[in-house]
Amino acid sequence: MTSAGEGRRGVTVALLSTVVFFTLLAVAITHAPGWPEVKRTFFNWSQFRDSMPEISRAFLLNVKIFMIAEAFILVLALVLAVVRSLPGPVFFPMRALGIAYADFFRGVPTILVIALLGFGAPALQLSWVPLSTTFWGIVALILVYTAYVSEVYRAGIESVHPSQDAAARSLGLTHWQSLRKVVLPQAVRRVIPPLLNDFIGLQKDTALVGFLGSVEAFKQSQIDAAATFNYTPFVAAAVLFVALTIPLARFTDWLVLRDRRRRQATGT
Amino acid sequence: MSEALVVDGLHKSFGRLEVLRGVDLAVAEHEVVCLIGASGSGKSTLLRCVNLLEPIDQGRILVEGEEITRRGVNVNRVRRRIGIVFQAYNLFPHMSVLANVTLAPMLALRMPRAQAEAEATALLSRFGLADKRNDYPDRLSGGQQQRVAIVRALAMKPDLMLLDEVTSALDPELVAEVLEVIRELAAAGMTMLIATHEMSFARDIADRVCFLDEGVILEQGPPVQILSEPKEPRTQQFLQRIIEAGRL
């Protein structure tokens, strides 16, 4: 058999086993004693249709929170990672501060940081402190995720072999030039998949800002669910979150693949 | 002849391991000096110290009469004058060949891109690499990568080149093309300090061979004398082992 034939056969087998697996699963679920009740409260199509427009509008706030937070996180986390990689005893206080920051914000539950900032900061009643809950929710997410993402960057920086820096320094480049042109570009490429992982985490955690009262997708679905005694709006919100994260995952796969292809390609 | 490089009483330890125990060495301008010696004798460490990649414990190093190991010296400025090529090439894998070669001239010498690229292309052509200028290092053979690494160091127009066992990581059939490049550099008058295991190459190319043993230069002289009639018993032993391994 040719390898193309084998490939086609593989696809057929995969398709068949998938269909069988999910059919069995569907049968098992729909024959459960509580299924009619679950179907009515969670998978009510007319409820889904009715709540979707409002939840979609609210979801735009999740997207906005995500985009703003992500822009800050990408930059601040890189700064934090670079600070922690500074060599020599002179920079010890900065390194120590970086470690303390990362330890603290990775240690405290995100919802607590959001609650403390969102309820605490406006309570100061300082005229220059914004009162918007969404603002403080974003700040909290930035603080927490910067700690996580800086660890990802740092792992990337440490994965670049010291001989790369030695080669750059031996050519007369400064520590900063070597970092910027030689070490960081390689480090960042290597950590794109784990970075995306944290993006997806952030995207989901935007729902936590609803805790402060900002009407984002989760808060909106809560409101809808409370008004109708039906949980279908939660499913609608879940569908929206998944619809956003899956394309992001595929996009990252494509980025990684493109980088690999380019490196192996012959120049023209 | 003026001295391009003077190493004076150089000591270097890694923790409690004393790698260099008082190395004295002078390399004249346009001279090619080969360092031979067993693994762990301190050849690589000596080269790395000369390029200030390792801080030294004691002694002095002078390049063109200027003491580069003195406090407060600008290490980046010093390194621009000294090219080093490593055993493992250490090309930048995320950059094309041309970008590898032009990076340092553009950043460290502030050379305009057009000029840097023109000079890099000329150098690449000189060593038969012109058609590889847009390739990424992953696509090149070990021999080609090492030649690019040499070109990258040459692009800084160094006064002195340090070669650290540049053929040791290569498949045997790729060694010749790299040695050919070094031969051409020697013919062009480049001052070089070369750590090598290639004894026949050392005999061909070197003006002087230094035998490094346990952190000191035990014996030095013209290649014919050191490689054929060494005086020191340790040198004789070392060469005997090389001959038995079929490398001379």
Chai-1 contact restraints between the chains, C-beta under 6 A:
chainA,res_idxA,chainB,res_idxB,connection_type,confidence,min_distance_angstrom,max_distance_angstrom,comment,restraint_id
A,S163,B,N90,contact,1.0,0.0,6.0,A-B,restraint_1
A,A166,B,L53,contact,1.0,0.0,6.0,A-B,restraint_2
A,A167,B,N90,contact,1.0,0.0,6.0,A-B,restraint_3
A,S170,B,N51,contact,1.0,0.0,6.0,A-B,restraint_4
A,S170,B,R79,contact,1.0,0.0,6.0,A-B,restraint_5
A,S170,B,I84,contact,1.0,0.0,6.0,A-B,restraint_6
A,L171,B,A104,contact,1.0,0.0,6.0,A-B,restraint_7
A,G172,B,N76,contact,1.0,0.0,6.0,A-B,restraint_8
A,G172,B,R79,contact,1.0,0.0,6.0,A-B,restraint_9
A,G172,B,R80,contact,1.0,0.0,6.0,A-B,restraint_10
A,G172,B,A104,contact,1.0,0.0,6.0,A-B,restraint_11
A,G172,B,A108,contact,1.0,0.0,6.0,A-B,restraint_12
A,L173,B,L107,contact,1.0,0.0,6.0,A-B,restraint_13
A,L173,B,A108,contact,1.0,0.0,6.0,A-B,restraint_14
A,T174,B,N76,contact,1.0,0.0,6.0,A-B,restraint_15
A,Q177,B,L107,contact,1.0,0.0,6.0,A-B,restraint_16
A,V182,B,F92,contact,1.0,0.0,6.0,A-B,restraint_17
A,P185,B,H94,contact,1.0,0.0,6.0,A-B,restraint_18
A,Q186,B,H94,contact,1.0,0.0,6.0,A-B,restraint_19
A,R263,B,Y136,contact,1.0,0.0,6.0,A-B,restraint_20
A,R263,B,D138,contact,1.0,0.0,6.0,A-B,restraint_21
A,Q264,B,D138,contact,1.0,0.0,6.0,A-B,restraint_22
A,T266,B,D135,contact,1.0,0.0,6.0,A-B,restraint_23
A,T266,B,R139,contact,1.0,0.0,6.0,A-B,restraint_24
A,G267,B,N134,contact,1.0,0.0,6.0,A-B,restraint_25
A,G267,B,D135,contact,1.0,0.0,6.0,A-B,restraint_26
